Structures are given as structure tokens and as C-alpha cells.
Amino acid sequence: MSKLKTIFWCLLIAAIAIMVYQNEAFFMAQQVITFKLFSLTYNTPYIPCGIFIIIFVLSAFLIVYINHLIFRIKTNKIVKKLKSQINNQNTESEFKSAVSEKSNI
């Protein structure tokens, strides 16, 4: 399975590299982004489109990672709570069985 993953990632990186190479004019074209917020206006300096694409893709990965991290923290708390409930129920059942054994004697 590891070799298959390696081959897959190599093919994916090669496909992206070919796409960038064939569309080099687009990725190297200088663009400006204008942010307008009420009366404030900000223009970014001239930056190639490829840099903008990289920035937005990395920010999307960061947002997804943060959301996943929050989800994992919540689920870990739930798992710990459920494990403690299981332990409490096990100790209660052991206590009840011990009491019933002593009452039978």
C-alpha cells in the first residue's frame, strides 16, 4: 500500500507540474487585488497569479486543519467522558456482585 501511495503522489505532483509548465504565462501574469471596505480601499502590490493561488490554497488547508483539530478535541473529550462512565458502571457492578456474594454466604 505504501508503494501505491508513493506512486499516486508522484503522479499527482507530476500532473500539477505539467499543468503549471503549460500555463506558465497565466501563473506568471502580474495581478493586483483590491480590497474595498466601506470607504477604505487597499490595493496589493503586483504579484503573480501563481502566488495568489498558493496563498489561497494554503489558507484553505489551514482552515480545514483548524476545523479538524477542534473536532478531534471535542471527540476526545466525549471519549474520555464515556470511558469514565464505563469505569463507573464497572465499579458499580463489581460492588453489587460483591454485596450479593456476601449476602449469599
C-alpha positions as CSV (number, residue, x, y, z in Angstrom):
1,M,0.0,0.0,0.0
2,S,2.9,2.3,0.7
3,K,4.3,1.9,-2.8
4,L,0.9,2.6,-4.2
5,K,0.6,5.8,-2.2
6,T,4.1,6.9,-3.3
7,I,3.2,6.3,-7.0
8,F,-0.1,8.2,-6.6
9,W,1.6,11.2,-5.0
10,C,4.3,11.3,-7.6
11,L,1.8,11.2,-10.4
12,L,-0.3,13.9,-8.8
13,I,2.8,16.2,-8.4
14,A,3.8,15.5,-11.9
15,A,0.4,16.4,-13.3
16,I,0.4,19.6,-11.3
17,A,3.9,20.4,-12.6
18,I,2.9,19.8,-16.2
19,M,-0.2,22.0,-15.7
20,V,1.9,24.8,-14.3
21,Y,4.5,24.5,-17.0
22,Q,2.0,24.5,-19.8
23,N,0.2,27.6,-18.3
24,E,3.3,29.5,-17.3
25,A,2.0,32.7,-18.8
26,F,-1.1,32.6,-16.7
27,F,0.7,31.8,-13.4
28,M,3.4,34.5,-14.0
29,A,0.9,37.2,-15.1
30,Q,1.1,40.2,-12.6
31,Q,-2.2,40.9,-10.9
32,V,-3.5,43.4,-8.2
33,I,-6.2,42.5,-5.7
34,T,-8.3,45.5,-4.5
35,F,-10.0,45.3,-1.1
36,K,-12.8,47.7,-0.6
37,L,-14.3,48.0,2.9
38,F,-16.8,50.9,3.1
39,S,-14.7,54.0,2.3
40,L,-11.3,52.2,2.8
41,T,-9.5,50.8,-0.3
42,Y,-6.4,48.7,-0.3
43,N,-4.5,47.5,-3.4
44,T,-2.0,44.8,-3.1
45,P,1.3,45.2,-5.0
46,Y,1.7,43.5,-8.3
47,I,2.0,39.8,-7.5
48,P,2.0,36.8,-9.9
49,C,-1.3,34.8,-10.1
50,G,0.6,31.7,-9.0
51,I,1.5,33.3,-5.7
52,F,-2.2,34.2,-5.1
53,I,-3.2,30.6,-5.8
54,I,-0.6,29.2,-3.4
55,I,-1.7,31.7,-0.7
56,F,-5.4,30.8,-1.0
57,V,-4.8,27.0,-1.2
58,L,-2.6,27.1,1.9
59,S,-5.1,29.2,3.8
60,A,-7.8,26.7,2.8
61,F,-5.6,23.9,4.2
62,L,-5.1,25.9,7.4
63,I,-8.8,26.4,7.9
64,V,-9.6,22.7,7.3
65,Y,-6.8,21.7,9.7
66,I,-8.1,24.0,12.4
67,N,-11.7,22.8,12.0
68,H,-10.4,19.2,12.2
69,L,-8.4,19.9,15.2
70,I,-11.4,21.4,17.0
71,F,-13.5,18.4,16.1
72,R,-10.8,16.0,17.4
73,I,-10.6,17.9,20.7
74,K,-14.3,17.7,21.1
75,T,-14.5,14.0,20.3
76,N,-11.6,13.2,22.6
77,K,-13.5,15.0,25.5
78,I,-16.6,12.9,24.7
79,V,-14.5,9.7,24.6
80,K,-12.9,10.4,27.9
81,K,-16.3,11.2,29.4
82,L,-17.7,7.9,28.1
83,K,-14.7,5.9,29.3
84,S,-15.2,7.3,32.8
85,Q,-18.9,6.4,32.7
86,I,-17.9,2.8,31.7
87,N,-15.4,2.6,34.5
88,N,-18.1,3.9,37.0
89,Q,-20.6,1.3,35.8
90,N,-18.0,-1.4,36.0
91,T,-17.1,-0.5,39.6
92,E,-20.8,-0.3,40.5
93,S,-21.4,-3.8,39.0
94,E,-18.4,-5.2,40.9
95,F,-19.7,-3.6,44.1
96,K,-23.2,-5.1,43.5
97,S,-21.7,-8.6,42.8
98,A,-19.5,-8.4,45.9
99,V,-22.5,-7.4,48.0
100,S,-24.7,-10.2,46.6
101,E,-21.9,-12.7,47.2
102,K,-21.6,-11.7,50.8
103,S,-25.4,-11.8,51.3
104,N,-25.5,-15.3,49.8
105,I,-22.9,-16.5,52.4
